[in-house]
Amino acid sequence: MAFLLFFGAAIFEIGGCYLIWLAMRHGQPWLWVPALLALGLFGVLLSLAGTDSAGRIFSIYGGIYIVASVAFMSGFEGIRPDRWDLLGVSLALAGASVIYFAPRG
């Protein structure tokens, strides 16, 4: 369930940030309203992931965010990830996995 929350949070964060990017680059201030709503939903979803530490959840989410960002680059912007992008994704997921799956008492 936590992974679904992470991916949902990533969709709303990337979408909100992209709308702000569009608003600033193309002079469309009306995009700020859906952008801020999306970013608010991002925060709500991330808070529901349920760990004992906000910092830990942010760290775990960071790996998911990197995966989602590279997927956005490929899917929406049409830029094919190169080997360095894929290496970075692998390293980020490895780090997030260590934090998520660490045996804690």
C-alpha positions in Angstrom: 0.0 0.0 0.0 2.8 2.4 0.8 4.2 2.1 -2.7 0.9 3.1 -4.2 0.9 6.2 -1.9 4.5 7.0 -3.0 3.6 6.7 -6.7 0.4 8.7 -6.2 2.4 11.4 -4.4 5.0 11.4 -7.2 2.3 12.0 -9.8 0.9 14.9 -7.9 4.3 16.4 -7.1 5.6 16.2 -10.6 2.3 17.4 -12.0 2.2 20.4 -9.7 5.8 21.3 -10.3 5.4 20.9 -14.0 2.3 23.2 -13.9 4.4 25.8 -12.1 7.2 25.4 -14.6 4.6 26.0 -17.4 3.1 29.0 -15.7 6.5 30.6 -15.2 7.9 29.8 -18.7 4.8 30.6 -20.7 3.2 33.4 -18.6 0.1 31.5 -17.7 -0.6 32.5 -14.1 -3.9 30.6 -13.9 -1.9 27.4 -13.8 -0.9 28.2 -10.2 -4.3 27.1 -8.9 -4.2 23.5 -10.1 -0.5 23.4 -9.3 -1.0 24.3 -5.7 -3.9 21.8 -5.4 -1.7 19.1 -6.8 1.1 19.9 -4.5 -1.3 19.9 -1.5 -2.5 16.4 -2.5 1.1 15.3 -2.8 1.7 16.3 0.8 -1.4 14.6 2.0 -0.6 11.3 0.3 3.0 11.3 1.5 1.8 11.9 5.1 -0.4 8.8 4.8 2.6 6.5 4.1 2.9 5.8 7.8 6.4 5.6 9.2 7.8 6.8 12.5 9.8 9.5 10.9 9.1 12.2 8.3 12.7 12.3 7.3 12.7 8.5 6.7 9.6 8.7 4.5 11.1 11.7 2.6 14.3 9.6 2.0 12.3 6.6 0.8 10.1 8.7 -1.4 13.2 10.3 -3.0 14.0 7.1 -4.8 10.4 6.8 -6.1 10.5 10.4 -7.1 13.6 9.9 -9.2 12.1 6.9 -11.0 8.9 8.9 -11.7 10.8 11.9 -12.9 12.8 9.9 -15.4 9.6 8.2 -16.5 8.0 11.7 -17.0 11.1 12.8 -19.0 10.7 9.8 -21.2 6.9 9.7 -21.5 5.9 13.3 -21.6 8.9 15.1 -22.9 10.0 12.4 -25.3 13.6 12.3 -24.0 15.1 8.9 -23.9 17.0 8.2 -20.6 20.7 7.6 -21.2 22.8 5.1 -19.3 23.7 7.8 -16.7 20.0 8.5 -16.0 19.4 4.7 -15.6 22.5 4.4 -13.3 21.2 7.2 -11.2 17.8 5.6 -11.0 19.3 2.4 -9.9 21.4 4.0 -7.2 18.5 6.0 -5.9 16.3 2.9 -5.7 19.1 0.9 -4.0 19.4 3.6 -1.3 15.6 3.9 -0.8 15.4 0.1 -0.6 18.0 0.0 2.2 16.1 2.6 4.2 12.7 1.0 3.6 13.6 -2.7 4.1 16.1 -2.2 7.0 15.4 -4.5 9.9 14.2 -2.2 12.7 13.0 -3.4 16.1 
